[in-house]
């Protein structure tokens, strides 16, 4: 009703796989990532814009799309509140031994809970999620170090900021490291043995981004060496982990099944972003949340 000059077609997975007439489609909203492929894209000869409701767009970055003039937008930034809160939840579950209060774990083996006040936290990725993590943790009295190759505002709650090529010297003094960066060609397996080896003994590692940023085998090896006070993962590689995977058995590992994104408010924010972008698209103006397809974010 709002857009009189646009024809909308509501579809589903079954309809897509059975060959919807795609030649004249100009824009696609929330196409399932598992259905997006080279064959589907080749049928949309008039396609100008794809919108993915989530922040992750790695499955869309096939060469045929990356090298095209098709705009790709996503839900980055708007997922900041809920995902940043989830990161804090994982951190507190570890730092305060909350996980162990309801699990039958030998309490005598536990290290004493730690205070976050005056501890140092490195946030890898200062996007819409990372900035809100920094803001929240600053209220705990933490010293915040951000890592991003992008220009970011001079935020009062970020004490230091580095690019990815010169932050490694800070790792040995960090009590907490949180990964909130997007999965790109450059960040895949970024957290590997070289990074973990440089991290502080008894530090806490949190990942609420994508599992593929972490080399799981290397993480397991360092857990076996008692490198970490604790590890919190909302994502993993593979996902889900096998039922007998080492990470499921380790006392100081907190796992959640990729649930950081949903909240009671995020659907409304997502819907408002879509409405605004359709309005901009109809007016032939620049869209919001455009993804740099070459860089992957």
VEXZA-52722 format. One record per residue (C-alpha): z, x, y; residue in one letter. Coordinates in pm, whole numbers, plus 32768, in hexadecimal, padded with zeros to 4 digits. Each point is the difference from the previous one (the first is absolute). Layout:
VEXZA-52722
ZXYA ...
This chain:
VEXZA-52722
800080008000X 804D812080ECX 7EB380B07FCDX 7EE57F058021X 7EE680FB7FDFX 807880A77EC0X 7FD17F787EA2X 8127804E7F1DX 7FE8800F7E87X 81437FFB7F3CX 7FDF80A57EAFX 80CB809A7EE7X 7FE481107EFBX 7F407F247F0DX 7F087F948108X 7FC18167806CX 7FBF807E7EA1X 7F127EE27FB2X 7F1380608117X 80447F518147X 7ECC800680E2X 805A813A80C2X 7EC1805C80BBX 805D7F558144X 817380558009X 805980B38146X 817580327FCEX 80F680017EE0X 81747FB9802BX 80FC80707EF7X 7F0B804C7EECX 80C680657EC7X 7FFB817A7FEBX 7FC97FFB7E88X 7EBB7F3C8031X 7F7180DD8110X 7EF680EC7F7CX 7EA880918043X 7F4D7EDC7F5BX 80B47EF880CFX 7FC580C18142X 7E8D80267FB4X 7FD97E857FF4X 80927FD1815DX 7ED2807980C0X 80747F638149X 816B80717FE8X 809A80848143X 81797FEF7FCBX 8101800F7EE6X 81717FB68035X 810D80627F04X 814C7F4F8035X 80CE81247F7EX 8025815A8094X 7F6E80B27ED0X 7E84801B8006X 7FBE811E7F0EX 7F3B7F247F0DX 7F107FA18113X 7FA181658054X 7ED080197F22X 7EE380D5808FX 7F237ED18035X 80FE7F6980F1X 807A8145809BX 7E9C80608060X 7FA37EA78082X 80287F5E8156X 80E27EF07F6EX 814F7FE880B3X 8139800E7F27X 814C7F7A8081X 81507FDC7F55X 816B7F958023X 8090814A807BX 81147FEE8105X 80587E937FB9X 80AC80627EB9X 80EA80EB80B9X 813B7F28800EX 801E7FA87E8FX 7F89814C7F6EX 80E180CB80E6X 81287F287F9AX 7FA980387E92X 7FFE8178803BX 815C7FE68097X 806E7F2D7ED8X 7F8F81097F09X 80A6811080CBX 814F7F4C8016X 7FF57FA87E90X 7FF581747FBAX 80DE808A8115X 81187F047FBCX 7FD87FFB7E83X 7FBF7E888014X 7F2180087ECEX 811A80887F2DX 80FF7EF68060X 7F527F007F22X 7F7080E37EF3X 80C580887EDAX 7FE9816B806AX 810781097FCBX 80A580008158X 809A81557FC3X 7EA5809C800AX 7FAF7F708155X 7FFF80C9813BX 80CC7F748120X 7F407F1380E6X 7F7B80A0813BX 7FFF7F93816BX 7EB47FF380B6X 809B80548151X 7F8F81588078X 7F1C80287ED4X 7E9680698039X 7EDF7F227F93X 7E90805B7FF0X 7F117ED9800DX 7EA580537F7DX 7F1D7F0D80B6X 804F7F6D8155X 7F327EC37FF1X 807C7E9D8026X 80F180307EDDX 807181658042X 80547FBD816BX 80DF7ED97FA2X 80AB80D27EF3X 80488106810AX 80867EFA80F0X 80EA7F6C7EFCX 8081814C7F7BX 8044807F815FX 80FE7EE5801FX 80B3809C7ED4X 8027814080C9X 7EF780C77F45X 7F2D8119808FX 7E947F927FDBX 7ED580E37FC3X 7EAC7F547FF4X 7EBD807F7F65X 7EB17F778070X 7EAE80868066X 7FD17EDA80EBX 806A7FED816BX 813E7F30800DX 80D57F8A8125X 811880E68072X 810E7F387F51X 816D80338056X 80647FD07E92X 7F1B81147F7CX 80A281518047X 7EE380DD7F8BX 7E987FC37F9CX 7F1380DD7F39X 7EA27FF17F70X 7FCA80207E8AX 7F94816B801BX 8144807E809CX 81277F307F89X 804D80B67EBBX 80FA80E880A5X 80DA7ED0804EX 801C7F887E96X 811A80E87F99X 80E97F6B8104X 7FAD7E907FBFX 81047F2A7F50X 7F107EDB7FD7X 7E847FF77FE0X 7F4E7EB08017X 7E8F7FD27FB5X 7F627EEA80CFX 7EA38091802EX 7EC37F517F8CX 7F49806E7EC7X 7ECB80BE806FX 7F1B810A7F78X 80E981068094X 81517F6B7F9FX 7FBF7FBF7E8EX 810080C87F34X 808380918147X 81657FFE7F7BX 7FDC80FB7EE9X 80BD812C7F7AX 7FB780CB813AX 80A37EF980DFX 81227FB27F15X 804A81737FD9X 802B80228179X 80E97ED3801BX 817680298026X 80DD7FFD7ECCX 80AC7EAB7FD9X 7F157F5880F5X 7F897E977FDEX 7E917FA87FD4X 7F777EA28049X 7E9C7F7F7FD4X 7F9D7EA6807FX 7E90804E803BX 7F1F802C7ED0X 8054809C7EB3X 7ED380E68009X 809580CA811FX 80F7808F7F04X 7FB080D57ED2X 80E07F4C7F07X 800C811B7F04X 807080F58109X 81087F0B807EX 80877FD87E9EX 801181797FD1X 80D580298138X 80E07EDD7F9DX 803D80B37EB7X 806A813180CCX 80FC7F2580C0X 7F4A80428145X 80507EAF809FX 81377F3F805DX 7F257ED27FBCX 7E9F7F748003X 7F957EA4806DX 7EA67F7D7FA9X 7F637EB0804EX 7EB380877F83X 7FA080E77EE5X 7EDB80A17F50X 7FB57F6D7F0AX 806A7EA6806DX 80B57F677F57X 80AE811B7F4BX 80167FF37E88X 81407F5D7F80X 807E81487F73X 7F9A80D88129X 80F5810D8069X 80207F6E815EX 80887EBC7F6DX 811180BD7F45X 807980EB8110X 814C7F928098X 7FB680778160X 7EAA7F57801AX 7FE27EA6809DX 7EBF7F437FB0X 7F797EBD8091X 7EB57F657F8CX 7F2480248137X 80B47EE980BBX 8034809D8157X 7EE47F3A80A0X 805D7E8D7FDCX 80F57F5480EAX 80457EAC8098X 7F3D8063813AX 7EE180DF7F93X 7F117EE57FA0X 80137F71815EX 7FC28155809DX 7EDB80377F15X 7F707EAA8052X 801B803A8177X 7F4E81507FDDX 7EE57F597F40X 7FDE7EED8106X 7FF680FD811AX 7EFD80D67F4FX 7F1F7ED67FB6X 80127FAC8171X 7FA38165805DX 7EED80077EFAX 7F677EBF8085X 8009808E8161X 7F6781487F85X 812C80C3807FX 80BB81217F5CX 80D77F937ED8X 817080527FD1X 807C80EE7EEFX 7EB180A67FC1X 801580FC7EE3X 7F5F8155802CX 7F3E7FFA7EBAX 7FC281778005X 8172804D801DX 807B7ED47F38X 80F77F6680F7X 
